Amino acid sequence: MTGTATEPHARAPLTALLHRYEDAGEPLTCEAVPRGLLNRGWRVTTTTGRYFLKQYISADTAAPALIARQHRATRGLARLGLPAAAPLPDADGRTVTVLGGDGYALFPWIDGTHREGTELTAGQSRRLGTLLGRVHTGLARVQPPPAAGPRPSADPDRTHADIARLLALVRAHHPHDDFDGHAEHRLVERGDLLRRHAHRRPPDPAPDDRVQGWVHGDFHPLNLLYRGDEPAAIVDWDRLGVQPRAEEAVRAAAIFFVHPADGRLDLRKVRAYARAYRLASGAGEAEVAAAVHRVWWERLNDFWMLHWRYERLDRRSDPLFPAASALAVWWTGEYEAVLDAFAG
């Protein structure tokens, strides 16, 4: 194994961590797992089995109390028979170990693969919608009543100022590459779309206008493992929180069922997924229709990938930008068809 004396994947700290658990064994190998943008993890093989060791390093998810909340939720969902990846408790019943100021959790290793929604059949798309609906109803059973209120929709004036700031950064970037040219084109295009559709901004909702509920918060293909044709585990619950539940269903579909080449959604699969979600969750057509409108507006005003690249100088999200930026334009042009697929 490699690592320094202060890193958990060095032998001494890793051995000490494993000794907190009954029957976790002695470490044999420890390999970094390239997954996620927020945290780090290792595949650990010991004398008794294989495990996933997760290190929580994101500033907004690393607090032990937040991690413990996530763990209680996943363990509760697992007891309901849902494929939520739940951590192992140590000998004292705790699921979070703090080492060097960071939180760590040990999970059973789950063999599986990631599958894009474009790979799924209509039947598998239905099962995906059913799964997310069951997750939302399950969270309602195992979590305390939600307390957070609805958030206002994006202000287009602020978005125009954001576009101007990003355009300045893009145009000043050297050497100016193909990504920069594409980003500039999409920013100018988005500004024009916002001017033409500013009147469609969703009104700020009253607290009971939308159904608030506990949600996974980041439900997408990289956070769902398949074994064969069936989901084996939902992972990375770092963004567990209270949101309008149907908005998570719409956001997830916009990631699962987008065609990377041109940003189109596979509306046949979206329809199968959405109907199954509504049936499993109890969400009505009006709730889902409102969620579609708000998520469309959210996408029209969102440039987080460009903020990562040009302000944080972090290019890990660059590969996501072409499809995401194309989707916002395509969705605007096909708004009624998208709405019908989700809520019709």
Secondary structure, DSSP 8 states (H G I E B T S, - for coil): ----TTSTTSHHHHHHHHTTSTT---EEEEEEE---SS-EEEEEEESS-EEEEEEE--TTT--HHHHHHHHHHHHHHHHTT--B------TTS---EEETTEEEEEEE----B---GGGS-HHHHHHHHHHHHHHHHHHHHHS------------HHHHHHHHHHHHHHHHH-SS--HHHHHHHHHHHHHHHHHHHHGGG------TTSS-EEEE-S--SGGGEEEETTEEEEE---TT-EEEEHHHHHHHHHHHHTB-TTT--B-HHHHHHHHHHHHHHH---HHHHHHHHHHHHHHHHT--HHHHHHHTS---TTGGGHHHHHHHHHHHHHTHHHHHHHHH-
